[in-house]
Structure formats: C-alpha cells, structure tokens
Amino acid sequence: MARDLTRITLTDWGLTERGDDALLCVSELAVNALLHGVPPNRCFRLCLTLTTDGVLRVEVHDSGPGEIHPPHAAAPEAERGRGLLLVAALADGWGVRRRVPGKVVWCEFRSREAP
C-alpha cells in the first residue's frame, strides 16, 4: 500500500524522474518499520513532501523503540541487511530522528534537472 500511495502521489505531482528510486526506498523503509519498529497492534505513517525547490522528502514514522544503525555490507549469503544500504545509495540524503514515541527514518531526492 505504501508503494501504491507513493506511485499515485508522484504521478499526481508529475515526478517521474526519480520515481523508481523513491519507490524502492519507500518499500525498504516501510518493511523496516514493520519488521523492527512497529509494536504489535500499531501501524507506521508514511509522509511524502515536495518542497518548493523540487526536493522530494520521504518519511516513515514508527512508534517502536528500535535503533537504526548505519548501513554496513551484509554477507553475500545473507537474506537480509541490505535495505539501508540501498536507501543510502539511491537517495541524496537520509537519516533518523527521534520522536515520542519512536522515530522517523527519512530520505530525500533532488531533481537532477534542478539548478
């Protein structure tokens, strides 16, 4: 659902240039929130913002106590552990900030056409 909402929103905003990168990052952040950040019977919040200078900001808010660790290379045979590496590689910036309760993991995409 997070990917579908993002795809529809990006289309409505006319943002197709970095859409695939944004969709992949939304998927990774949403899955991380569900697996590691959302306590039972709670959900996460997805916020998409477009600034006046064309920067797309993706935020995933969760209410869990989990920590976000800097991405590191996963073992080649590992089935998990590459999500934040993908976000770091595809987005122009990303980070984490605390909120009460939980945290917000965000990433940003600047238009390559912007000055």
Buried (B, 14 or more C-beta within 10 A) or exposed (E): EBBEEBBEBBEEEEBEBBBEBBBBBBBBBBBBBBEBBBEEEEEBEBEBEBEEEBBBBBBBBBBBEBEBEEBEEEEEEEEEEBBBBBBBEBBBEBEEEEEEEBBBBBBBBBBEEEE
